[in-house]
Amino acid sequence: MDKDGQKTYRHQYVIGDLQGCFGSFSRLLNLLDFDEAQDKIWLAGDIVARGENSLATLREVKRLSDVGALATVLGNHDITLIAVWRGIMPPKPRDNTLPIFKAHDCDDLLNWLRKQPLLLYPDDKTVLTHAGIPPNWSIDEAAGYAKELQIALGSDLNSLDKLLPKLYSKKAERWANDLSGAKRLRHIANYLTRMRLCDANGTLEFGFKEGLLDEMPKGFRPWFLWEVPRQRRILFGHWAALQAKVASRTIRSLDGGCVWGGRLVAYRLGDEKLFWVDGNAQI
């Protein structure tokens, strides 16, 4: 414990999108010599989806969380998993998540998952969300908005079932402070879990998934290239085409595209060293 009574760790690591790649996750933990009694993992979301074993991945993530060795934010695939569980949408054909819904502990896993946060502070120098933080929000504002959505997703099941169908939109949308209800929560979810490109006003563009050297829609740029002074470095996953190679004083990408045959990447807080294992293409 430190002087404020907080647990101190030997090492803390922020890991990019797992996407159900249980084998790669296990190999990465072995590479790190991870000790759940001394170390802590922070996950950038998208625990599940297209990897070889989403059920085992979700179980292990919850187990590590239950013993205080892991914390995670929600990603867009995690929210989709919750929506499928609640019967709001059918499973996506390419998602390898059906074993979760057949498992004896499905409800325990999904009730735990839906109560996880969308923004975390791994240390006093960083902030973690799945997709990032838009230029039109301060970090403090983002934390407040993330809490609003966390509370809504963790509310009673009747309220959850009414909210989930309204969280999805393919239209470019712009934030306004006076938004309310489900529309406000949809905007929050889009920024924190789906964002890649936006314009100078924070309007999102959902179609682009390529890399920084590819042609982008006119007027849109990666959210992190709209320069905004930040007191913390933003850690994020979600954008596999960046290959966890984009970093500056204010941002660090962590999705190495493991599920696509790339890498599963861990970023060690403190010395900022990267560790990785190669993934196997699952799709």
Secondary structure, 3 states (H helix, E strand, C coil): CCCCCCCCCCCEEEECCCCCCHHHHHHHHHHCCCCCCCCEEEECCCCCCCCCCHHHHHHHHHHHHHCCCEEECCCHHHHHHHHHHCCCCCCCCCCCCHHHHHCCCHHHHHHHHCCCCCCEEEECCEEECCCCCCCCCCHHHHHHHHHHHHHHHCCCHHHHHHHHHHHCCCCCCCCCCCCCHHHHHHHHHHHHHCCCEECCCCCEECCCCCCCCCCCCCCCEEHHHCCCCCCCEEEECCCHHHCCCCECCCEEECCCEHHHCCEEEEEECCCCCEEEEECCCCC
